[in-house]
Amino acid sequence: MTERYGYTAQPRLQPQDYRDLCDFFLKASGIVLGEGKEYLVSSRLGRVLREQGLDSFAELLRELKGSRNPRLRTAVLDAITTNETFWFRDMAHFNLLTQTILPERATEPGAFRVWSAACSSGQEPYSLSMVGSDFRKKNPGYRRNLEITATDLSEQVLAEAAKGLYCGLSTVRGITPEQRRRYFIPRGDCFEVDPELRRVISFRKQNLMESFAGLGRFDVIFCRNVLIYFSATTKADVIARMAQSLKPKGYLLLGSTESLSDPKGRFEMITGQGGIAYRLK
């Protein structure tokens, strides 16, 4: 059965189809949707149905279970996991980075490596590159080069983030006109991140449910506002594996409303500049 909205036929999301889709997202990405997200799933996946020429959510599920269309699987995951973000979100974390973490780890060997996990449309890794660049200018004797690995589950989002081109509201949310002048190059009605800031960032696909071994080890991991979508068991597993991906005494930063699930006591809480970070013991 369909309901008519203007000239577009919107299939009805049946309760069993919703439960099956929730199970699919849990297994594929670790995301727990739960009750009350039917409208979000229906509206976001409704676009996928139209683009793929599918008549119902039941047909979509059959295609997903058949594993005959990997592009469809990617499109479905992209539709649900893509989230809005903005520049310098939770500024206290960036202050902690520049005033505590970078100075503390100044004498460590090799590059200063940062992992921006679930980086979405790229504002977080680019913000990290901006504060890192400013820190180097203010501390010319600092010898460690900055390397940022930015990952996300969505290939589409990563492709857009790698371009470093932002238009509309994405050029103003969280960033001042002065910062836009210093860090961006005007491109018509849009703005492109300075190539020097982009140079230190590598974008790559990473499912947080899968092994992190190929990423190497990091001085700092930013994993903010993503674990809230996971079950308690999955959250604890991800944090345990992130602990293994940190260098000795490395730091993990979570979202300002998130709590650390660390039953084995791997981390100690560090506070400062109005923010909280967790340092590996």
N, C-alpha and C positions, 0 to 999 in steps of 0.2 A: 504494500500500500504506500502511496506517496501523498504528500501534502503539497499544494501549489503555493509558491511564493513568487508573485509576478509571473515571469515566463520560465522560472526554473523549478523543476520537479525535485523536491528534497525527500529522499527516502527516509522512512521512519526507522529509528534505531530501536530494535526490539530488545527487551531485557536480556534474553539469552545471548544475543549477538554482542551486547555490551559486556557481559561477563566473559565471553570468549575473547573479546578484544583486550580486556583488562589482563587476562591470562597471557595473551600474546606479548603485551608490553612488559609485563613483569619478567617473562623469560628472556625477551630480546634485549631489554635495556635496564632492568632492575627497577623501573618506575612503578610505583604503586598508585593507581588512580583511585580506586575505592568508590564509594557512593557519592552521588552529587556532581559528578563530572560528565554526565551524559550529554549535556548541551555542548560542552567544549569538544568532546570527541565527535559528536554529530556534525558540528559546524566545521571543524578542521578537516575531518575525513570526508565530509560531503564534497569538498573541493577535489579531493583525490578521486572520488567516484566519478565525478563529471569528467575529469581529465583522462581517466583510464577507460571511460565508456562502460562503467559497471552500473547495474541497475539497483543493487541492494547491498547492505552491509553483509548479508549472508553470502553473497557472491564474492565480496571482497575477502571474507574469511576463507572461503574455499580456495581462492587464488593464493592466499598467504600460506595456507597449509600444504598446498600442492608444491610449493617451492619452485614453480616454473618461471617466475618473474622476479628476479632479484631487484630490478629497478622499482617494482611496486613495493617491495618490502622497504627499500630505502625511502621512497616517497611517503609511506605511512609513518615510519619512524621520524622523518624530518618534520612532518605535519604536527606531531604531538610534542616533540622534544625542543622545538625552536622557541626560545623565550626572549623577551625584550630585556635589554640591559642599557647601561649608560656609562659615561666617562667618570672615572675616579669614584666609583661606587664604594661607599663606606671609606671615606677619606682617612679615617683613623688607621686603617691597615697600611695605607701608603706611607703615612707618617711613621708608623712602627718600622716599616722597611727601611726608610732613609735615615732615621734617627737612632735606631737600635740594631737592626739585623745586619745591614750593610757594614757599618763600622765594626761590629762585633766579629764579623767573618772576613775582615780585610786581609788577614795574613794566611787564609786558607789557600792551598794550591789550586791552580787551574782557573777556569772561567767561573763566574758567579752564575749558576744555573737556576732558572725559575721555571716552574711548570704552572701554566694557567689551564687548569682542568675545567672542562665544560665551558669553553671560552665564548660560545655563542657567536655573535656577530663581530667580535674582535675588540670591543672597547676596552676590556680588561687588559689583554696583553699589550695593546698600544699605550694604555695609561701607564703600565709598568715600564715600558720603554721610555716614555717621557720623563717619569720621575728618576729613572736610572741615568738618563742623559743629563738631567739637571744636577744630580748628585755628583757625577763625574766632573762637571764644569766647576762646581763649588769645591771639589776636593781633587785638584789636579794630580796629586800624588797617589791617588787610588789606582792600583795596578791591575786589578781583576777586570777582565772584559765581561760584559753582560751577554748572556745567552738565554733566550726565552723560547720554550716549547709550548705552543698553544694547541690544545686538542679539543675535539668535540665529536659527538656521535654523528652529527649531521654533515654529510658531504656538501650539500648545497650551501649551508651556512659557512662552512670553512672556505669554500670557493669565493664567496662574497667577501669574507673577512680578509682573505689574502690580497684582494685588490686594494684595500685601504682607502676606499672611496665612499664618502658618506654624504647623504643629502637630507634635506628637510629637517625634521625634529632631531634626527640622530647627530646633527652637527651642533646642537645647542644644549642638549640635556646633560648637565653635569660639567660643562666646560665653559670657561669665560671667553669673552672676545679676545683678551690678551693671549690666552693659551691657543686659541684658534689661529691667531696671527703668527705665533711662534712655531707651532707644530704642524701646520697644514699649508697646502698649496691650493689656491682657488682654482676650480675647474668648472667654469660656467656657474650654475646654481649650486654646485656641490663642492666638497673639499676633499683633497687627497692628503693622507698622512705623509709627512716628509720621508723620502726614501731612506735617509740615514736611520730613522727610527724603525722602519720596516726591516732593515737589513739584519737586525739582531734576532728576528722572530722567525721561527719555522712552524708552519701549520701542518697538522697531520690528524688523521682520523684515529680516535681511540674510544672504544667502548669500555666504560669503567667496570663492567662485569668481566672483562678479559684481562689477561696478563699485562703488567706494565714493564716487563723485563726489557723490552726493546727501546724504552725511553731513556734508560740510563738512570743516574742518581742526581739529586737536586739539593741545592742549598735551601730552597724555599718552594713549597707547594701552595698555590692558591686554589682551593676547592670550595668555592663559596656559592651558597644558595642552590645547591644541587642535591645534596644528601637528604634534604628534607623530603624529597620525592621517593626515597627508598625505604624499604622495610628496615626494622631495627637490625635484623640479622645481616642484610646486605650492607647496611651502613657500617657495621662493625668490621665486616670483611674488607670493604674498600679502605677503611682507615688503617687496618692492619697491613694491607699491601702497600699503602702509601708510606707507612713507616719504614718499610723495607726499601722504598725508593728514595729515601732521604739520606744525605750524607750525615756523618756523625754530628750530633747537636744541630741538625737541620730543623727548619720550622715548617709547621702546617698552619694555614690560616683558613678558617671556616667562615660562613656567613654570620653576621652579627646576631642573628636570632637562632643560630644552630648551636647544639651542644656536642661535645666530644664523646664518642662511644669508644672507650679505651679500657676494657676490663682488665687487661694485663699491665696497666700502668706504664705504658711506653713513653708517655709524654709528661712534661711539667708545664703548667700554665704560666705564661709571661704576660704581664699587663703593662700598658704605657700608652701615652698619647691618645687616651680615650678608647683604645682597642685591646683585643685579646688575641694572643697567638699561643701555639703549643709547640714547645721545643722538645725534640727527641732527647731522652735521657742518655 
